[in-house]
Amino acid sequence: MKPLLGLFDSGLGGLTVLRRVLERHGAVNCIYLGDTARVPYGGRDVEELRRIAAEVVGWLRDEQVSTVVMACNTTNALAKDVAEANAEGPVIGLIEAASSMVRTSRVGVLATAATAASGVYRRCIELKRPGTLVVEQACPSFVPLIERGDLACSELREAAETYLAPLLEASVQSIVLGCTHYPLLAALLKELLPENVELIDPALGVARELDAVLGTPQPLSSGRLALGGCRFCVTADADCFADRAAPWLGERPRVSEVLLRS
């Protein structure tokens, strides 16, 4: 019996993780849950986020998923223990994967306000690479602007310039995209950064970690993602989610709405 992955995020961002998994492993069986009724997570308080994590992972458990992927840095930072307590199988997070990908001594982290305030990226990176300078930058405007669907808007560019300024002032050599929405801004960020600054996408590390669950990688033979084994669910606005997901998946997914306990 093939493993059934359960991936969750507050909205579109976790699709960047799903895409990396599909690119590395081809067709997989999975459920993607976007908690669009409560997007964004980044400005919510810790106790609410922990309650949300318990609800979401409990729902995935009831759907018989065998492995949970926390395709959301904010809940990974503040509620991984809650996810592990409510899951019936392995829980794979982004922060540990990203920390293992760092190879430089001066690192920036772009993250939601909640993730940045937690300091978890700094602690995890410093644990793996003592002496590393880590500069964490909260980016509260990014997720709401990305969820609007217009990645070419002037507000996004202005926000990116503001958030990158402290990292450039610190002469960082690499930048961790500490929210799964942020890889959607990779082209914009590269345009604003010196060529020698590396962008680190934690989803690549997660896809590699899943080798232990999914077996030997089977990369795509074509540019088209194999979505046949994927079920997409949201907690609100299914049609809107499907429209905005289409450019990142290569086709408009069929999306159903589900009701969590609250």
Solvent accessible surface area in square Angstrom, and as a share of the most:
residue,aa,sasa,rsa
1,M,243,1.08
2,K,135,0.57
3,P,44,0.28
4,L,44,0.22
5,L,0,0.00
6,G,0,0.00
7,L,0,0.00
8,F,1,0.00
9,D,4,0.02
10,S,5,0.03
11,G,0,0.00
12,L,5,0.03
13,G,0,0.00
14,G,0,0.00
15,L,3,0.02
16,T,14,0.08
17,V,0,0.00
18,L,0,0.00
19,R,78,0.29
20,R,78,0.28
21,V,0,0.00
22,L,0,0.00
23,E,52,0.24
24,R,72,0.26
25,H,11,0.05
26,G,9,0.09
27,A,64,0.49
28,V,9,0.05
29,N,53,0.27
30,C,1,0.01
31,I,5,0.03
32,Y,0,0.00
33,L,1,0.00
34,G,0,0.00
35,D,1,0.01
36,T,20,0.12
37,A,63,0.48
38,R,40,0.15
39,V,41,0.24
40,P,50,0.31
41,Y,4,0.01
42,G,8,0.08
43,G,73,0.71
44,R,69,0.25
45,D,93,0.48
46,V,69,0.40
47,E,119,0.53
48,E,40,0.18
49,L,0,0.00
50,R,70,0.25
51,R,139,0.51
52,I,2,0.01
53,A,0,0.00
54,A,24,0.18
55,E,13,0.06
56,V,0,0.00
57,V,0,0.00
58,G,1,0.01
59,W,33,0.12
60,L,0,0.00
61,R,69,0.25
62,D,85,0.44
63,E,50,0.22
64,Q,139,0.62
65,V,13,0.07
66,S,50,0.32
67,T,4,0.02
68,V,3,0.02
69,V,0,0.00
70,M,0,0.00
71,A,0,0.00
72,C,6,0.04
73,N,3,0.02
74,T,4,0.02
75,T,0,0.00
76,N,7,0.04
77,A,18,0.14
78,L,29,0.15
79,A,0,0.00
80,K,44,0.19
81,D,78,0.41
82,V,18,0.11
83,A,0,0.00
84,E,89,0.40
85,A,87,0.68
86,N,39,0.20
87,A,17,0.13
88,E,147,0.66
89,G,31,0.30
90,P,77,0.48
91,V,19,0.11
92,I,17,0.09
93,G,4,0.03
94,L,1,0.00
95,I,2,0.01
96,E,64,0.29
97,A,4,0.03
98,A,0,0.00
99,S,1,0.01
100,S,56,0.36
101,M,33,0.15
102,V,0,0.00
103,R,165,0.60
104,T,30,0.17
105,S,59,0.38
106,R,89,0.33
107,V,0,0.00
108,G,0,0.00
109,V,0,0.00
110,L,0,0.00
111,A,0,0.00
112,T,9,0.05
113,A,39,0.30
114,A,14,0.11
115,T,0,0.00
116,A,18,0.14
117,A,91,0.71
118,S,23,0.15
119,G,6,0.06
120,V,28,0.16
121,Y,0,0.00
122,R,92,0.33
123,R,122,0.45
124,C,21,0.13
125,I,1,0.00
126,E,61,0.27
127,L,146,0.73
128,K,96,0.41
129,R,81,0.29
130,P,113,0.71
131,G,82,0.79
132,T,11,0.06
133,L,70,0.35
134,V,16,0.09
135,V,34,0.19
136,E,43,0.19
137,Q,38,0.17
138,A,31,0.24
139,C,2,0.01
140,P,84,0.53
141,S,44,0.28
142,F,0,0.00
143,V,8,0.04
144,P,58,0.37
145,L,19,0.09
146,I,3,0.01
147,E,23,0.10
148,R,127,0.46
149,G,43,0.41
150,D,70,0.36
151,L,51,0.25
152,A,98,0.76
153,C,16,0.10
154,S,71,0.46
155,E,77,0.34
156,L,0,0.00
157,R,92,0.34
158,E,105,0.47
159,A,13,0.10
160,A,0,0.00
161,E,85,0.38
162,T,89,0.52
163,Y,19,0.07
164,L,2,0.01
165,A,52,0.40
166,P,53,0.33
167,L,0,0.00
168,L,71,0.35
169,E,153,0.68
170,A,22,0.17
171,S,71,0.46
172,V,7,0.04
173,Q,71,0.32
174,S,0,0.00
175,I,0,0.00
176,V,0,0.00
177,L,4,0.02
178,G,0,0.00
179,C,9,0.05
180,T,6,0.03
181,H,2,0.01
182,Y,0,0.00
183,P,24,0.15
184,L,19,0.10
185,L,3,0.01
186,A,29,0.22
187,A,84,0.65
188,L,24,0.12
189,L,0,0.00
190,K,132,0.56
191,E,114,0.51
192,L,38,0.19
193,L,16,0.08
194,P,66,0.42
195,E,184,0.82
196,N,121,0.62
197,V,17,0.10
198,E,83,0.37
199,L,33,0.16
200,I,3,0.01
201,D,13,0.07
202,P,3,0.02
203,A,1,0.01
204,L,64,0.32
205,G,5,0.05
206,V,0,0.00
207,A,2,0.02
208,R,111,0.41
209,E,77,0.35
210,L,0,0.00
211,D,39,0.20
212,A,99,0.77
213,V,42,0.24
214,L,43,0.21
215,G,34,0.32
216,T,109,0.63
217,P,41,0.26
218,Q,125,0.56
219,P,95,0.60
220,L,48,0.24
221,S,125,0.81
222,S,69,0.44
223,G,73,0.70
224,R,156,0.57
225,L,9,0.04
226,A,34,0.26
227,L,19,0.09
228,G,86,0.83
229,G,29,0.28
230,C,17,0.10
231,R,102,0.37
232,F,7,0.03
233,C,0,0.00
234,V,0,0.00
235,T,24,0.14
236,A,24,0.19
237,D,92,0.48
238,A,15,0.11
239,D,103,0.54
240,C,51,0.31
241,F,7,0.03
242,A,2,0.01
243,D,80,0.42
244,R,83,0.30
245,A,0,0.00
246,A,24,0.18
247,P,98,0.62
248,W,79,0.28
249,L,4,0.02
250,G,55,0.53
251,E,65,0.29
252,R,128,0.47
253,P,6,0.04
254,R,224,0.82
255,V,23,0.13
256,S,54,0.35
257,E,103,0.46
258,V,27,0.16
259,L,162,0.81
260,L,15,0.07
261,R,166,0.61
262,S,105,0.68
